[in-house]
Amino acid sequence: MSARTWTLVAVVLGSGIVFLDSTIVNVALRSMAEDLTSTLVAPLEAQTYVVSGYLLTLSALLILAGALADVYGRKRLFVIGLAGFGVTSLVCGLAPNMELLILARLAQGAFGALLVPTSLALINATFSGPERGAAFGIWTAATSAMLLLGPPIGGFLVDTFDWRIAFLINIPLVAAGVVIAVTRLEESRNPDVPDRFDWLGAIAVALAVGGLAYGAIRGEAQRWADPSAFVALAVGAVATIALVPLMTRRREPLVPPSLFASRNFTVTNISTLLIYGALYAFSSFLAIFLQGTFEYTAAASGMAGVPISVALILLSTTYGRIAAQRGPRLFMSAGPALMAAGLLWFLRLPADSQPWLLSFSDPATLIPPGDYFIDILPAMILFALGISMLVAPLTTALMTSVPTGNSGLASAINNAISRIGPLLATAVIFIGVSAAFYGGLADRLPGVDVSAPEVVEALPPLNAPAPEAPAEQQQAAREASTDAFRLAMLIVAVLCAAGAVVNAVGIRDADALAAGRGSDPAPSG
């Protein structure tokens, strides 16, 4: 195989395990909590920390990791990330208690932060022209396949062996990635390396991203009853504001203001904030709603999302190649518009839609009920076509919008935004969802105090009512949850439509095509 092919194989392995790990671990959470003891945290809270701790360090350190890769070498940081991810996966898989598992997950997220931005930067430095767009498409398709395969593989491994296999499966993938990276990849870095690294800027960025991420995660988990969530959000907001003078007044800032002089870079990040916020909120609320309110089985809920992954796998490479040849603007505009259309389909969703009780052990349940083909599938197909049209062209527009020397940093900034935006969007939208749910509940149950703790506990928004709740309350909760879900879908549809407008107005095909032919983009206003 050529050096370019080996590069693609290595980066797909490296970034793919980050996506694969998150989905497999989610399947194994319950088994972990049942098997491991903890003297500091309750089982349910411990499961939250296993997930959110990984996301926290991953998000907080992305920009620092991208900047370090540009300065000290993308191959070097990629190998360090792979090796560290492998070691921490081993520690997670052998952890004797929940406390060590949580600490190892924090470290695993930190090493994972090295892998995604360096992967895209290595592609950007290795490929050019239409081949670059196709490579980004292959990367998107492969990582999407990891997301698609994660839950079924994880469920099979956990049921057949043990939850620890969810982490130990990373070891052979890491080993293969390290061997390929060390023996086949060429080193690349920013030729205009600054005299000194901006560690003050790095601390400010970590506080900004980490504070916002932790505040959103903690706030939603505790229903905004924990003051620490607001403290973290305040720290993140202050650090974000402080970045402006740090970027503009320091001689060699971590994030050069010249990056944002590129119109395509700025527009792409704004649309990422909007669209990825919508994407994450949609997937989170849909999974809860289908299993809770509509009583889908976990398998059926997972199958509902298959059209999205299939479309990404089959179409991303084609869209990436065409976008590199003709420009990404059309795809970045039409894609989110189609996503919005799919989300708006859910506004007609009836509260009495028949559930899909899929069980792979019962062949009779493999065929969905008729309501699924009317209420769910059309929306998922439209959304799938839209997101497959968006992702690879967006990545192409981003990576061709800045000089190749800054590609690691540019990728890291966009990845950080694609994680912070969803966390904040989901937390804020959930406030509206809860208000709509309990408002609808009060209208349907005039004689019931819906703010009473026992009612709040028995009738959670979007989720399954407690079995002991009266039938009248369960029906009211189903109807109120359906109304609240429709509101959530309307909000995320507006976010997608806003992203489409931003891209249609802001993206310049000429800038992306000029950079794709090999010349670094010039700043444009």
C-alpha positions in Angstrom: 0.0 0.0 0.0 1.1 3.6 -0.6 2.1 6.0 2.2 -1.2 7.8 1.8 -3.2 4.6 2.2 -1.3 3.7 5.4 -1.9 7.2 6.7 -5.6 6.8 6.2 -5.6 3.3 7.9 -3.7 4.7 10.9 -5.9 7.7 11.5 -9.1 5.7 11.0 -7.8 3.3 13.7 -6.7 6.1 16.0 -9.8 8.3 15.9 -12.1 5.3 15.4 -11.3 3.8 18.8 -12.4 7.1 20.4 -15.8 6.8 18.9 -16.0 3.0 19.3 -15.0 3.2 23.0 -17.7 5.7 23.9 -20.5 3.6 22.4 -19.3 0.3 23.8 -18.8 1.7 27.2 -22.3 3.1 27.3 -23.7 -0.5 26.8 -21.5 -1.8 29.6 -22.3 0.8 32.2 -24.9 -1.2 34.1 -22.7 -4.2 34.4 -19.8 -2.1 35.7 -22.0 -0.6 38.4 -23.2 -4.0 39.5 -19.7 -5.5 39.6 -17.6 -2.7 41.1 -17.8 -1.4 44.6 -17.3 2.3 45.6 -17.0 4.0 48.9 -17.3 7.5 47.6 -20.1 7.6 45.0 -23.4 5.9 44.5 -23.7 3.4 41.6 -25.9 5.6 39.4 -23.7 8.6 40.0 -20.6 6.5 39.3 -22.1 5.6 35.9 -22.5 9.3 35.1 -18.9 10.0 36.1 -17.6 7.1 33.9 -19.2 8.8 30.9 -18.9 12.5 31.8 -15.4 12.3 33.1 -14.2 11.0 29.8 -16.1 13.7 27.9 -14.8 16.4 30.2 -11.1 15.8 29.7 -11.6 15.0 26.0 -13.3 18.3 25.4 -11.1 20.5 27.7 -7.8 19.4 26.2 -8.7 19.2 22.5 -7.4 22.7 21.5 -4.2 22.3 23.6 -3.6 18.9 21.9 -4.1 20.3 18.4 -1.7 23.2 19.1 0.9 20.9 20.6 0.6 18.6 17.5 1.3 21.5 15.1 4.3 22.6 17.1 5.9 19.3 18.2 4.8 17.0 15.4 1.5 15.4 14.5 2.9 11.9 14.1 4.6 12.2 17.5 1.5 13.4 19.3 -0.7 10.8 17.5 1.6 7.9 18.7 1.6 9.3 22.2 -2.2 9.5 22.2 -2.5 6.0 20.9 -0.1 4.5 23.4 -1.7 6.5 26.3 -5.2 5.4 25.2 -4.1 1.8 25.2 -2.5 2.0 28.6 -5.5 3.7 30.2 -7.8 1.2 28.4 -5.9 -1.6 30.1 -6.2 0.1 33.5 -9.9 0.6 33.0 -10.3 -3.1 32.0 -8.5 -4.3 35.1 -9.9 -1.7 37.6 -10.7 -3.3 40.9 -13.1 -0.5 42.1 -15.1 2.3 40.7 -12.8 5.1 41.9 -9.8 3.8 39.9 -12.1 3.3 36.8 -13.2 6.9 37.0 -9.7 8.2 37.3 -8.5 6.0 34.4 -11.4 7.3 32.3 -10.3 10.9 33.0 -6.8 10.0 31.7 -8.3 8.1 28.8 -10.2 11.2 27.7 -7.0 13.3 27.9 -5.2 10.9 25.5 -8.2 10.7 23.3 -8.0 14.4 22.9 -4.7 13.9 21.1 -6.1 11.5 18.5 -9.0 13.3 16.7 -7.4 16.6 15.8 -4.1 14.9 14.9 -6.0 12.4 12.7 -7.6 15.2 10.6 -4.4 17.2 10.5 -2.4 14.2 9.2 -5.0 13.7 6.4 -4.8 17.4 5.6 -1.0 17.3 5.4 -0.9 14.1 3.3 -3.7 14.6 0.7 -4.6 17.5 -1.6 -7.3 18.3 -4.1 -10.2 15.9 -4.7 -8.2 13.2 -3.0 -8.3 15.2 0.2 -12.1 15.5 0.1 -12.4 11.7 -0.6 -10.1 11.0 2.3 -12.2 13.1 4.6 -15.2 11.2 3.3 -13.6 7.8 4.0 -12.7 9.0 7.5 -16.3 10.1 8.1 -17.6 6.8 6.8 -15.2 4.7 8.9 -15.8 6.6 12.1 -19.6 6.4 11.5 -19.2 2.6 11.0 -17.5 2.5 14.4 -20.5 4.3 15.9 -22.9 2.0 14.2 -21.1 -1.2 15.2 -20.4 -0.1 18.8 -23.7 -0.9 20.4 -24.3 -4.4 18.9 -20.6 -5.4 19.3 -20.6 -4.0 22.9 -23.8 -5.8 23.8 -22.6 -9.1 22.4 -19.2 -8.9 24.1 -20.6 -7.8 27.4 -23.3 -10.5 27.4 -20.9 -13.2 26.2 -17.8 -12.3 28.3 -17.7 -9.4 30.8 -17.9 -5.6 30.9 -14.1 -5.4 31.1 -13.9 -6.5 27.4 -15.4 -3.1 26.5 -12.0 -1.6 27.4 -9.7 -4.5 26.6 -10.9 -4.7 23.0 -9.1 -1.4 22.4 -5.7 -3.0 23.0 -5.2 -4.9 19.7 -6.6 -1.9 17.8 -4.1 0.4 19.5 -1.2 -1.9 19.0 -2.0 -2.1 15.2 -2.3 1.7 15.0 1.0 2.3 16.8 2.9 -0.1 14.6 1.5 1.5 11.4 2.1 5.0 12.7 5.7 4.4 13.8 6.7 2.5 10.6 4.6 4.1 7.9 3.6 7.7 8.7 5.7 10.8 7.9 6.1 13.5 10.4 4.5 16.9 9.8 4.4 20.1 11.8 3.9 23.8 11.5 7.0 25.3 9.7 6.5 28.6 11.5 6.9 27.3 15.0 6.7 30.1 17.6 9.7 30.8 19.9 7.7 29.9 23.0 4.6 27.9 23.6 1.6 29.9 25.0 0.9 28.0 28.2 -1.1 30.8 29.6 -3.4 30.6 26.6 -3.5 26.8 27.0 -4.7 27.1 30.6 -7.3 29.7 29.6 -8.6 27.5 26.8 -8.8 24.4 29.1 -10.7 26.4 31.8 -13.0 27.9 29.1 -13.9 24.6 27.4 -13.7 22.5 30.6 -15.8 24.9 32.7 -18.6 25.1 30.1 -18.5 21.3 29.5 -18.6 20.4 33.2 -21.3 23.1 34.0 -23.5 21.7 31.2 -23.0 18.1 32.2 -23.5 18.7 35.9 -26.4 21.0 35.4 -28.4 18.7 33.3 -27.6 15.6 35.5 -28.7 17.5 38.7 -31.6 19.3 37.0 -29.8 22.6 37.8 -30.1 22.0 41.6 -26.3 21.9 42.2 -24.6 25.3 42.5 -21.3 23.9 41.3 -22.8 23.7 37.8 -23.3 27.5 37.8 -19.9 28.1 39.2 -18.3 26.0 36.5 -20.3 27.8 33.8 -19.2 31.2 35.2 -15.5 30.0 35.2 -15.9 28.9 31.6 -17.6 32.1 30.6 -14.9 34.3 32.2 -12.1 32.2 30.7 -13.8 32.5 27.3 -14.0 36.3 27.6 -10.3 36.4 28.7 -9.3 34.6 25.5 -10.0 37.7 23.5 -7.2 39.8 25.0 -4.9 36.8 25.3 -5.3 36.2 21.5 -5.0 39.8 20.4 -2.3 41.2 22.8 0.2 38.3 23.2 3.0 38.1 20.7 2.6 34.4 19.9 -0.9 33.3 21.2 -2.0 29.7 21.3 -4.9 30.6 19.0 -3.8 33.2 16.4 -6.5 35.7 15.6 -5.5 35.3 11.9 -7.3 32.0 11.8 -10.6 33.8 12.2 -9.7 36.2 9.4 -10.5 33.2 7.2 -14.2 33.6 6.3 -14.7 29.9 5.7 -13.1 29.0 9.0 -15.3 31.3 11.0 -18.5 30.4 9.2 -17.8 26.7 9.5 -17.3 26.9 13.3 -20.5 29.0 13.7 -22.5 26.4 11.8 -20.8 23.6 13.7 -22.0 25.1 16.9 -25.6 25.3 15.7 -25.8 22.0 13.7 -23.9 19.7 16.1 -25.8 21.2 19.0 -29.0 20.1 17.2 -27.6 16.7 16.2 -26.6 15.7 19.8 -29.8 17.0 21.3 -31.9 15.2 18.7 -30.1 11.8 19.3 -30.2 12.2 23.1 -33.9 13.1 23.3 -34.9 10.6 20.6 -33.4 7.6 22.5 -34.9 8.6 25.8 -38.3 9.3 24.2 -38.6 6.1 22.1 -37.6 3.9 25.0 -39.4 5.8 27.7 -42.6 7.3 26.3 -43.2 5.1 23.3 -41.9 1.9 25.1 -39.5 0.8 22.3 -37.1 -1.9 23.4 -33.4 -0.8 23.5 -32.7 -2.9 20.4 -35.5 -1.1 18.5 -34.4 2.3 19.6 -30.9 1.5 18.4 -32.2 0.2 15.0 -34.1 3.5 14.6 -30.8 5.3 14.2 -29.4 2.8 11.6 -30.4 4.9 8.6 -28.2 7.7 9.7 -25.1 5.5 10.1 -25.8 3.7 6.8 -26.1 6.9 4.9 -22.9 8.3 6.4 -21.0 5.1 5.5 -22.4 4.9 1.9 -22.5 8.5 0.9 -19.8 10.4 2.8 -16.9 9.6 0.4 -18.9 10.6 -2.6 -20.0 13.9 -1.2 -16.5 14.6 0.1 -15.0 14.1 -3.3 -17.6 16.2 -5.1 -17.3 19.0 -2.5 -13.5 19.0 -3.1 -14.1 19.4 -6.9 -17.0 21.8 -7.0 -17.0 23.5 -3.6 -18.7 22.6 -0.3 -21.3 25.5 -0.1 -24.2 23.6 -1.7 -23.8 20.5 0.4 -23.3 22.5 3.6 -26.5 24.4 2.9 -28.8 21.6 1.6 -27.6 19.1 4.1 -28.8 20.9 7.3 -32.0 22.0 5.4 -32.8 18.3 4.9 -32.0 17.6 8.5 -34.4 20.3 9.5 -37.1 18.8 7.3 -36.7 15.4 8.9 -36.9 17.0 12.4 -40.1 18.8 11.4 -41.7 15.5 10.4 -41.8 14.7 14.1 -44.2 17.6 14.8 -47.0 15.4 13.5 -46.1 12.5 15.8 -49.2 11.1 17.6 -49.1 10.2 21.3 -50.6 6.8 20.6 -48.0 5.6 18.1 -47.5 1.8 18.4 -44.2 0.7 19.9 -41.6 -1.6 18.2 -40.8 -4.4 20.7 -37.8 -5.7 18.8 -36.0 -8.7 20.3 -33.3 -10.4 18.3 -34.3 -13.7 20.0 -37.8 -13.5 18.6 -37.9 -13.4 14.8 -41.6 -12.3 14.9 -40.5 -8.9 16.3 -37.9 -8.1 13.6 -40.6 -6.4 11.4 -41.6 -3.0 12.8 -45.2 -2.1 13.3 -46.9 0.0 10.6 -46.8 3.2 12.7 -43.0 3.1 12.6 -43.0 3.4 8.8 -45.2 6.5 9.1 -44.2 8.2 12.3 -40.4 7.5 12.6 -38.8 6.2 9.4 -39.5 9.1 7.0 -38.0 11.6 9.5 -34.9 9.4 10.0 -34.4 9.0 6.2 -34.5 12.8 5.6 -32.2 13.4 8.5 -29.8 10.7 7.3 -29.6 12.1 3.8 -29.0 15.6 5.2 -26.2 14.7 7.6 -24.4 12.5 5.1 -24.5 15.5 2.7 -23.0 17.8 5.4 -20.2 16.1 7.4 -17.4 15.4 4.8 -17.9 18.8 3.0 -17.9 20.6 6.3 -14.6 18.9 7.2 -13.2 19.8 3.8 -14.2 23.4 4.1 -12.7 23.6 7.6 -9.4 22.0 6.8 -8.9 24.0 3.6 -9.7 27.3 5.3 -6.4 27.6 7.2 -2.7 27.2 6.4 -1.6 23.6 6.6 0.7 24.4 9.4 -2.3 25.3 11.6 -4.4 22.3 10.6 -4.1 20.5 14.0 -5.2 23.6 15.9 -8.0 24.3 13.4 -9.3 20.7 13.7 -9.1 20.9 17.5 -11.0 24.1 17.7 -13.8 22.7 15.6 -13.9 19.5 17.5 -14.1 21.4 20.8 -17.0 23.4 19.5 -18.7 20.3 18.2 -18.6 19.0 21.8 -19.4 22.1 23.8 -22.2 23.2 21.5 -24.1 19.9 22.0 -23.6 19.9 25.8 -24.9 23.4 26.2 -27.7 23.0 23.6 -29.0 19.8 25.3 -28.9 21.3 28.7 -30.8 24.5 27.7 -33.3 22.6 25.6 -34.0 20.2 28.4 -35.1 23.2 30.6 -37.7 24.0 27.9 -38.7 20.3 27.6 -39.2 20.0 31.3 -41.3 23.2 31.5 -43.5 22.1 28.6 -43.9 18.6 30.1 -45.0 19.7 33.5 -47.1 22.5 32.1 -48.9 20.0 29.9 -49.2 17.6 32.8 -50.8 20.3 35.0 -53.4 21.0 32.2 -54.3 17.3 32.0 -54.3 16.6 35.7 -55.9 19.6 37.3 -56.3 18.0 40.7 -52.7 16.8 41.0 -49.8 18.9 42.3 -47.3 18.2 39.5 -44.5 19.9 41.5 -44.8 17.5 44.4 -41.6 15.4 44.8 -43.4 12.1 44.5 -45.0 13.2 41.2 -41.8 14.5 39.8 -40.1 11.2 40.6 -43.0 9.1 39.3 -43.5 11.1 36.0 -40.2 12.2 34.5 -40.3 14.1 31.2 -39.8 11.9 28.0 -39.2 8.9 30.2 -41.3 5.9 31.3 -43.7 6.7 34.2 -43.3 4.6 37.4 -45.4 1.4 37.1 -47.3 2.2 40.3 -48.5 5.5 38.9 -52.3 5.5 38.2 -53.4 4.8 34.6 -54.8 8.3 34.2 -51.4 9.8 35.2 -49.5 7.5 32.9 -51.7 8.5 29.9 -51.3 12.2 30.8 -47.5 11.8 31.0 -47.4 10.1 27.6 -49.3 12.9 26.0 -47.3 15.6 27.8 -44.0 13.9 26.9 -45.1 13.8 23.2 -45.9 17.5 23.3 -42.5 18.2 25.0 -40.7 16.1 22.4 -42.3 17.9 19.6 -41.1 21.2 21.1 -37.6 19.8 21.3 -37.7 18.7 17.7 -38.9 22.2 16.6 -36.0 23.9 18.4 -33.4 21.6 16.9 -35.0 22.0 13.5 -34.6 25.8 13.9 -30.9 25.3 14.8 -30.3 23.1 11.7 -32.1 25.6 9.5 -30.1 28.5 11.0 -26.9 26.5 10.2 -28.1 26.0 6.7 -28.6 29.8 6.3 -25.2 30.6 7.8 -23.5 28.2 5.4 -25.4 29.5 2.4 -24.6 33.1 3.1 -21.1 32.7 4.5 -19.2 29.8 2.8 -17.1 30.7 -0.3 -16.5 27.9 -2.7 -13.6 29.8 -4.4 -11.6 29.9 -1.1 -12.0 26.2 -0.5 -11.2 25.2 -4.1 -8.1 27.4 -4.2 -6.8 25.9 -1.0 -7.7 22.4 -2.1 -5.5 22.8 -5.2 -2.5 23.2 -2.9 -2.2 26.9 -2.0 -2.8 28.0 1.6 -5.9 30.1 1.9 -5.5 33.9 2.1 -7.6 35.6 4.8 -10.9 36.9 3.5 -13.4 39.2 5.0 
